[in-house]
Amino acid sequence: MRAISQRGPGGPEVLELVQVPRPEPIGNEVLIAVHAAGLNPTDWKHRARAEPGGEPYILGWDVSGVVEQVGPGVTLFQPGDEVFGMLPYPRGRGSHAEYVASPSRALAYKPSHLSHAEAAAVPLAALTAWQALVDTADVQPGQRVLIHAAAGGVGHFAVQIAKARGAFVIGTASAPKHDFVRSLGADEVIDYRTQDVAAEARDIDAALVPFVGEERLRTLETLRPGGVLVTIIPAALDELVSRAGELGVRATGMLVEHDRQGMLAIAHLAGTGRLRPHIEQVFPLADAQQAHALGEQERVSGKLVLSVRD
């Protein structure tokens, strides 16, 4: 099969289109004929810090495709089913290829009105937002939710999920992206380049922060007593948690996990039109280098996708 692989760390130029053996599903796995695969910032971060001189490996956690074969013990799917999902993070990568083996319970049926490219844009970013806002922050109707980087991959799903939960949503984005963020359902948008977010956003019940640094610490000041900040980059947490305690609020860090219940909830939201992916660009599999180069500029609204069969 064709796949995008690399032998060591570096820039987008280390990615190669190669021929590798097709995987075989083991117990509780299905083999997916990949139609499209999403890209996420974790792809270029893993590419850049790959082990020098290691065995070639294939990146990619997001997948949408058709079940080709089922391994022993699988009862949820049959060959021919259209599915989408996230491979186990961080060690379950491999979707940037024509076939990938996945645990069956990492998947859900693809909503019929979504193309494979649209479905491939959803899993990792939407699961991150779901697990942060629903599983961790337990966002409730009427609460005030602050979403940093609201036009990005995780952010644009987080706005929609928070609105589906009945929250009042405040997003941060550069001025050219304000209309896009409002179109997702945000009630207010703050220009982080010209406005002081910590001064503008007040009485926040839950904040989602996809970065580290001083601005993450200052976001604690937006929270009401008992509010929670969820960071999806669980680094340098000691200072953050300590400062949160001083302010009478809570801070926690999380990494996304493959999650069938979360995927079912996300599939339901997408199926009922309350969650829609925004795709900035679709690249052929062979153009993975260009996709990585664009993604690393950190200017993309929504998601980038690799088309494998469509």
N, C-alpha and C positions, 0 to 999 in steps of 0.2 A: 504494500500500500504506500501511497505518498504521505509524507509527514513533514512538518517543520521541526528541525532538530538543531542542536548545538553541542559542541564538544568542550566548551569552556566559557568563561565570563567575557563580557565585552559589550559593545554597542550593538545596534541592530544588525550590523554587518556580519556578526557571528552566526546568524540564523541561516540555515540551509534547507532547501527542499531536497529530501532524500527518499529513497525506497527502503522500507523496513518491513519485517515480517508482520503480518496481521495478528493481533492478539487473539487469544482463545479465552473465553469466559470460564471462570472456575465456579465453584459452588456459590449460589446466591448472586451471581453476576449475570448481566446481559451484555451481548455484543451489539453495539450501536453502529449502524452505517451513518456516519456524521454528514449532515447536510449543511450545518453552519455551526460556528463556534465563536463565542464572545471573547473579547479582550478586556483585561482589567489592569490597573496599575501594578498589581502584584506580578503580572507576567513580565513586565520589563524590569521590575526589581529582582525577580528570581533570575532572569537572564543575565543581569549585570553582575550578580554575585555567585554564579555557578562555580562549582569546584573546578579549578584548573586541572586539565588532564584527565578528568573523570569520564565515565561512560557517556556516550551521547544520550540525551533525553529529550522528551517532547513536552512542551508547555501546554497550558490550556486547562481550565476548570469548567468553563461553561460549555454546554453541548445541547444541540437540538438535532434530532434525527429519527431514524426508523430502526426498531429492534430487528436485528438480523438473525440472532441466535440466543437461546436462553440456556444458562448453565443449570446444573443440578440444584433442585430446591426452590427454584423461582416459580412463584404462583401468581404474581401480580401482572405480568405482561406475557405476550406471545409475539412470535415473529410477525412483522407487519405493523405493529403498534407504533404510532408517532409519539415520541416522548421528549421531554426536556428536563434538565436538572444540572446540579453542580457536583462534580467529582469530589471525593473527600479531600478537604483542605487541611494541611498543605501538601500532603504526599501523594494525592491521587490524581495528579495532573495527567494530561495526555490527549486532550480533545482536539488539538491542532493537527489533525490527521484524518484520513478517510474512514478509519474505524477506531473505536475505543471500547474497552471493557469497563463496565461500571456496576457497582452494587445496585441491585434493583430498587432498593429502598432509598436511593439518592434521587430517584426520578419521579415524575408525575406525567400524566397524559398531557400532551401539548394542546392548549386551547385551539379549537379548530379554526378560528378566525385569524390567528396569528400565523404569519409566515415562519419558516424555520429561522430566517435571519432575525426576525423580531423576537422569537422565543429564545434564541441563543443569547440575546442581549440581556435577558432578565436574571438568570438564577443567582449568581454570586452577589451581584450588587443589591438585588431585591431581598435576598435572604439576609444580607448584612443589615439592611435597613429594618427588616422585620424583626430580626433577633435583637437589635438595639432598642427599637421603639416599643415593641409588643412584649417580647419575652423578658427583656431586662428592665426597661423603664415603665412598662405597663401603662402606656398612654391611655387616658380615658376621655370621654366626650367633655368638651368645654375647657380642657387644659390648654395651656400655652406652650407651644413646642418651637424651639429654635433649631433650624437646620443650617449648619455652615456648608458652604460649597453646594448650594441647593441646585445648581445647574449641572452638576457632575453626575457620574454614574450612580453612585450610592445616593447622592443628594436628591436627584430628580425622582427616584423611587421613594425616598423617605418622605418627601413632601406629599406624595399621593397616598402613601400608607397612613401618615398622620391625619390627613383629611378624611380618609375612609374611616378612621377611628373617631371622627367628630371633633378633632382638635382645632384650635386656632393656630395657624402656622405662620411663622416668620422665617424667611429665608435670607441668606446672604449670597450676593453675587455681584459681579461687576455690572456697571450700568447697562452695557449693551445686551445683557442677558436677563434684564428684569422682566421684560414682556414674556419671555419663555417661562420663567419661574412662576409668574402669575398665571400663565395658561395651565400650569400643573395644579393650580388650586391654592397657591400661597396667598394669605390674606395681607401680608406686608412683605416688602423686600428692602433690604438694607444694602447700600453700596459699601462694601468693606474697604474700598480704596479711598473713599472720601469721607466716610462717616465712622464714628467710634461705636462699634457694635455693642460694647459693654455698656455704653451710655444710652443707646437707642432702644435696646431690648431689655425689658424689665419684667419682673414677676414671672419668670419662666419656670414651668414645671419640669420640663425635660429638654436637654440640649444634646444634639448629636454633633460630634467634632471629629473630622477626619484628618487631623494634623497634630503635631506636637509644638511646643514652644510657648512663648509668653501669651499669645492670643488665647491658647487653650486655658491657661491659668486665669486670664481675665474673664473668660466666659463664665467661670464660677460665680462672678459678681452679678450675673444676670439672673441667677436662680433665686426663687423664693425660698424661705426656710423649708427644709425637707425636700427640695428639688434635687434632681439627679442629672449629672453630666455623664454621658456615655461616649467614650472615645473608642474608635475602631482601630487605633494604633496603640496597642497596650505597652508602650515604652515609656520610661521615665515616670512611672506611676506614683512612686513614693511621695514626691513633692506635691503632685496633684491631689492625692488622697489626703495628705496632711493639711494642705491649704483648705480643702473642702471641709474637713472637720472643724477648722477654725471658724469657718463661715456658717456652720450649721446646715451644710448641704452634703450631698453624697457624690462621689465620683468613682467610676469603674471602667475598666478596659475589657474589650472582648475581641475575639477572633471568630470569624464566621465558621460555622460547621455545616456539613451536609445534613439535611433535615427533611424527611418526607412530610411531616405535618406542616412545616413551614412552606414547602413547595406546594402542597395541596391548597393552603390558604392563599398563596400568591397566584396559583393557577385560577382559583375562584375569582379573585379580584380582577385578574386580567380577562377572564371569561365574561365577566359582567360589565366590563368597560371602565372599571374604577382604577385600573392600573394599566398604563400603556408605556411601552418603551420608546424612547427617542433615540434614533440611530443617526449619528452624524455622517458616517461613511461605512460602506461595505467594501472590503478588499477581497480579491481572489486569494486562495490559500498561498499561492506562489508569491504574493506580494506582502508577506508578513513583515519583511524588513520595513517597508514604507508605513505599514500600520503601526509598528512599534515606534518609529520615528515621530509620527504625528501624535501618538498618545503621550510620549514623553514631553511634549511641549506644554502639557497641562492646560490646554485651552479648549478641549473638546466639551461640547454640550452633550450630555447623555453618554452613548456608548459607541464603540467601534466593533465591527464584526468581521470575521473571516468567512467567506462563502466557500464551501467545499464541494457541494454537488449542485446547488441551485444556480 
